[in-house]
Amino acid sequence: MRKIDLKNVVWKEGKYYVAWNLNTAVSSFGDTKKEALECLQEALELHLEDIPASKVNKVERPDLIPLTFKYA
């Protein structure tokens, strides 16, 4: 079995935690950070079961950059 290093982001949204994978744009949620990441793991396993590892986007060192914009 081949290992792939994936980058994930977790944040609180309302009463749930959201876990989002930067490599695949797959996301999931849970009542805790741990649960959100466990649910994301399951979602990623299903998503990646038919995709070769070479097709997964590499995200090496992501930065969170704030952006302020005006909207109507």
N, C-alpha and C positions, 0 to 999 in steps of 0.2 A: 504494500500500500504506500503510495506516494504522499508526502506532506506538502502542503501549500501554506505559506504565511499570509494571512488575511488581516486587513485593517478594518476595525469596527469602531463605531461611535455610539455612545449610549447617552440619552438625556431623559429628563422627566417631562412628561407632557400630561397635564392634568393629574389624575391619580395613578397613571401607569408610567412605566419606563419603556422607552423605545430603543431598540438596538438596530443599527443600520450598517450593513457591510459596504464599504467604499469600493471594493473590487467588483461587486456584482449588482449593487443597488437592491439587494434583497434585504427586507426588514422584517422585524417581528416585535412583539411587546410582551410585557409581563408585569406582575405586581411589584417585583423587585428587580434590581439590576441583574442579579444572578439568574432569575427566572427569564428575563428578557434575553439574556445571552444564551441560555439553554434552548429557548424556543428558536432563536436565530440559528443556532447550531443545527437543529433539526430541519429548519427551512433550507439552509445551505446544503445539507446532505441531499435533500430531495432535488434541489435546483441543479446541483453539480453532478448528479449520478450519470447523466448522459452527455456531459460536456467534458472534452479532453482538457487536462490541466494547462496545456499550451494556449487555450482560448480564454483563460481567466486573466483579466486586466491586472497588471502589476501596479500597485500603489506603494511606493517606497517610503517616503517621509512626508505625510500630509501636514499642512499647516492650517489652523483655523484662523481666518482673516476676517475681521469685522468689516462690514460694508454698510454705509448709511446712504439711503437714497430717498428721494421725495416721490410721492405718488398722490394721485387724486383720491 
